Amino acid sequence: MSGNSDGRRSERQSFEVPLALVLATGSLEGEAMDLSREGILIKAKGKITMLLQLNGQEYRGRLVRATPLSENETSYAIEFDEPMDGIEASAPSST
């Protein structure tokens, strides 16, 4: 597996811009793994497909991780179906 020292396949760049995420998946089937009064862990077949609208372009990808940040914010990791043009996946230089 290629990538950088933190195990990612490509280098990340800081990037902040408004965007829209559109869920493209109708439904998933699965089973409960564990349950509490506050939530449930589910294992499902399939993937959650998303359409990202960014700077007038659309990119399709799949949800690979969702991490709650606070009561009203969540970070979402989306893996693109095709690499995004203009973003280089170069390893940091060793000089």
N, C-alpha and C positions, 0 to 999 in steps of 0.2 A: 504494500500500500504506500503510495507516495503521499506527500503532504508536508506539514511543518511539525515542529517539536511538540505542539499540544495535541497532536493526533488528528487534526482537521485535514481534509483532502486539499483544500486551497486556502490561500492567505485571505484574511478578512480586512475590510476597509471600513472605517467609521463613515456612516452615511445617514443623514437625517433629512427626510422629505415626506410630505403627506402622500398617502396612498390609499387604495381601497382593496380589501380582500373579499372575494365572492366565493361562497361555498358552492362547489359544482357537484357534490355527491348527494344523491337522494337519501340513501339510508345504508346502514351497515348492520349485519347480523353477527351476534356473538354470544358470550356468556359472562355472567358475573363471576369474578374471582374472589372478591371479599366485599363486605358490606358493613357500614357503621351508621349511626344516626345522622352523621354529617355528610356522608358521601358513599360512593361505590367505585370500585375498580373493575373495569370491563376489559375483556379480551375479545377483539372483533376481527372478522375476516374482511379483507379488502383494505382500502385506504381512503383517507379523506382528501379529495382532490380540491384544489383551490385555484382560483384565477386571480392573479395580482395585476392591478392596474396602476402603473407607475410611469410618470413623465410621458403620458400619452401612448404608452405601449402596454401590451398585455402579455403576461407570462403565466404559463400553467405549471403547477407543481403539486407536491403532496405535503401534508402536514407531517412532520417527523417528531415534533416536541412542542408542548405547551407548558409554560412555567408561570404560575401566579406570581406577580410582583407585589401586589397590594390588594385591598378589597375590591378595587374597581379597575385594575390593570393586569394584563397578562402578556407575556412575550411569546411569540409564535415562531418556530423555526420551520421554514418552508424549503424543501429541496426542489429545485427547478427541473422540469423534464428535459430542457435544453439549456446549455450555459447561456448566461446573459452577455450580450455583446458589450464591449467597452470595459468590462471588468476583467483584469488580468489575474490569472491564478499562478503568480510567480512565488517562488520560495524566497525568503529574506536572504540578502547577500551575506557572505561569510567573511567580508573584509573588515 
